[in-house]
Amino acid sequence: MDRVDLHQRIEAVWRIEAAQIIAGLARYTRDVGVAEELAQDALVAALAQWPGSGVPRNPGAWLMTAAKRRAIDRLRHAERAARVHGELGRELDALHAVAQADLELRLDDDIGDDLLRLMFVACHPVLARPSRVALTLRLLGGLTTEEIGRAFLTSEATIAQRIVRAKRTLAEKEIPFEIPRGAALQARLESILEVVYLIFNEGYTATEGADWMRPEVCDEALRLGRILADLLPGEPEVHGLTSLMEFQASRTSARAGPQGEPILLADQDRALWDEAQLRRGFAALDRVDALRVLPGAYALQAGIAACHARAATVETTDWARIAALYAALATLTPSPIVELNRAVAVSRAAGPAEALVILDELAATPALTHYHLLASVRGDVLERLGRLEDAQCEFERAAGLTRNDSEQALMLRRAQACADAMHRPPRSSDENIR
């Protein structure tokens, strides 16, 4: 394995293992900033040692061991060294032989999940809500500040400042690394659900890089969502979010071609949709209905996903109901992104001309000025209206705005298809009689 391949493999290992390592370290250090620094130190050690020794059989355990050794060195002269040193040291030998899943069985609360414990700490009410979300995405989602900024349509510098301030506040306030109970848990639930879904979305359509999807990121969000559903069986929005993620994740195998190229919903082979995940999606939505409350934002989105799941084709989809559900969602949580999705449904239910009116209004929204999906949807609507030159320009604009290589290639192909159609000679009258 050459050095480039090795570094790519190390990066892949880090993307998968980082959150678990940071969470495990934070349980001992009680400081998420220190935990992240120690995890980064372990990554530096791996980059130095693995080119010579090779990637170990259990890279996650190796990284955790390296990080905990650095924690011992760092904490030896600190006030808590006597209390923490022994606990860390006893686990070092076992970490080489015990897989990460086995370690989770030995945790000390009724959830038994370091990642979830870290999520509750990062979403503590002492932090402003935007800071909670940004910090949790950074620590648990493994996202860069740039990726988080794109998810929030916010500058990278703003996100970085939020994360730094959040870490400092948690350390200064000495927030305990524990699962809240009762009213404290409820107070943090809304931002936690938002974070889980943003993590899922980063895996569902990666904001940058060569890959269209990061299934392992989706899996992590789903895992956290299912844990939350078990923890809070009477909370409808937890089930709504879990249902939504199950429905969306069911399409994974149909969303990319042999070379990893994106396949949009209209072109997907629905026979490839995962039946087990569809069933779980419907079951979670049934649990929302059983609680007999007005649906929240996630339950409404799950209802939209259920419309797609029930339809055999794009043409037989109940687009009118989807448009109505998006309208209800826009009333509950006004957002230009919700309006953009409503425009897609309106284009199918009432025609592209009506959708274009909505899109033209959204084009004046500052938050969407550089949002590639607005240009992509406009391109689709203009193409269906026969305005091929305008559609080509929009697809090219979308390609220039996205940071995902696969998505960029898709937009350029659609732009080229419009250009080809404009230069194609008209068919004769005889060709039209078929």
Secondary structure, 3 states (H helix, E strand, C coil): CCHHHHHHHHHHHHHHHHHHHHHHHHHHHCCHHHHHHHHHHHHHHHHHHHHHHCCCCCHHHHHHHHHHHHHHHHHCCCCCHHHHHHHHHHHHHHHHHCCHHHHHCCCCCCCCCHHHHHHHHHCCCCCCHHHHHHHHHHHHCCCCHHHHHHHHCCCHHHHHHHHHHHHHHHHHHCCCCCCCCCHHHHHHHHHHHHHHHHHHHHHHCCCEECCCCCHHHHHHHHHHHHHHHHHCCCCHHHHHHHHHHHHHHCCHHHCECCCCCECCHHHCCHHHCCHHHHHHHHHHHHHHHHCCCCCCHHHHHHHHHHHHHHCCCCCCCCHHHHHHHHHHHHHHCCCHHHHHHHHHHHHHHCCHHHHHHHHHHHCCCHHHCCCHHHHHHHHHHHHHCCCHHHHHHHHHHHHHHCEEHHHHHHHHHHHHHHHHHHHCCCCCHHHHCC
